[in-house]
């Protein structure tokens, strides 16, 4: 989980729900890399935004993230994406995610559940290879606990040949 400070402590990212940003950096060979990421923060998270990134040794953009120091700038562009969620659009929202694909689902789930005017139920199937690969597990389980009956997560593991329900 990487946290980036916005230019002022009262600024919000202002990214519409289920939209992402493109980050620009340089890989280990010095070549420019542009990669999309979905922040896991919402506009209720003031002054900063977070990106949850799976660290693959061969990841080209990860080299750039590893090289960043406190005080460095990250070039971002956005919003990007076609999907637009409207509160109350549906009674129930079904989601399927695998690995690092959890970030857009987490962003939408948070936006739905934290909006007191949106009574949409959210159901998530989240697949990973092993238990250790589950990103945002603590945060997802917290949503299950804080929104009982409205948010359900079903974890599926490939390598361990088992699945379980959140919390």
N, C-alpha and C positions, 0 to 999 in steps of 0.2 A: 504494500500500500504506500503510494507516494503522495505526499501532500504538497501542493503548490500554493503559495501566498498570492493573492490578487494585489493589484497596485495600491489599494487602500483597504483598511480593515472593515469598512462598511459596504464594500462593493460585493455584488453577487455575480456569478458566472452568467446568469440569464439564459441558460440553455434550455430550450423547450424540451418537455418530457420525450424520451425515446429518440433524442438526437445525440449526435456524437461530435467530437472535434478531431481534426487531423493535426498530429504533432510532427514537427520537422526537426531533424537532427542529422548527425553524421555517424556512419558505421565505422568499424575498426580500420577500414581501408581509406577513410576520409570521404567516402561517397555520400551524397545526400540521400536521406531516407525519409519518406513521409508515410505515416501509419495512423489509421483511425483508432481512437479509444473512446469509450463511453465513461464519463465521470460517474462515480457512485454517489456524489453529493448532489443536493438540490439547492434551490435558491434560499431555503431555510438555513443552509450552511453558509454563513456570511464570512467574507474575507478570505476564503480559500476554496480550493477544489481538490478532490482526491481521484487518483487513478489507481486501480488495482491491476497489476501486471504480472503475468506468469513469467518467471525468469527462465528462459531457455538459453543454454550456452551459445547456440548458434544464432540467436535473435539479433538481427541487424540494428533495430532501434534500441534494443536493450543496452548496447554499447554506449549509446548517447546518454541514456538514463544513468548508467553506472558512473559516467564521467562528470555528471552534474554535481556542483558544489552549492552549498547554501549561498544565496545571493545571485546565482546564475539565472538567466532567463530561459524560458522554454517558448519556442515559436509554435503558436497554435492558430488554427483557422476553423471557423465554423459559424453557425451550426450546420451540420450535414445530416442527411437522412430524409426518408420519405414518410415514414409513419408518424402520425400525429394522434396522440391519445387525448380524448376529451373526457373529463370526469363524468361518470354515470353513463358512459357510452354503451356499456353492456352490464348484465347482472353478474357474470362471472368471467374471469379472464384466465385462460389456460396458457401456461408457458412451458417450453421444453428448452433446456440449456445443457451444454456440455463444456466442461473445462472453463476457460477464461470467457466463454460466451455468457457467463452469468452476469457480467456487469450491466448490459442493457436491461436484463430482466430485473435485477436488483433495483436499478434506477426507477423503472416503471412501478414495481411493487411498492417501493417506498412512497412514491408520489401518490399512488392510489390510497394506500393505507393511512398515510399521514394527513390526508385531506379530509376534514370532518364532514364535508358535503358529499363525499363519494363513498357510497356503500357497496361498491363492487367487491366481490369475493375473488381472491387470487389463489390459483393452484399452480404449483411449480414442480416439475420433474427435472431433477438436476443430476446428470450423469458425470462420473469421473472414473479414472482407472483405479485409483486406490483412495482410501480414506484420507490420507495425507494430502492428496491433490485437491481436496474440496476447498475452494476459495470462499471467503466471506461466511464460513459456517457459523461462527459466533453471531454475526449480524443477522443471518437468516433465522437462526434459532430464536434470537431476540424478537424478531418480527412475529414468529409463531406464538411466542409467549405474550407479547403485547397486544396481539390482535387475534385472540382465540376464536375459531370459527370462521374468520375472514381470510386468514392466510394459512395455507397448508403447503408443506414441502415434502417431497418424496425423493430421498437420495438413492441413486443407483450406482453400484460399484461394479466395474467390469472384472478386474483382476481378482478380487476377493469373492466374486460370485455371490454377492448378497445385496440386499437393499434394505433400507429402513426409513421410517417416517421421522421427520424433524421433531426434536424434543421428546 
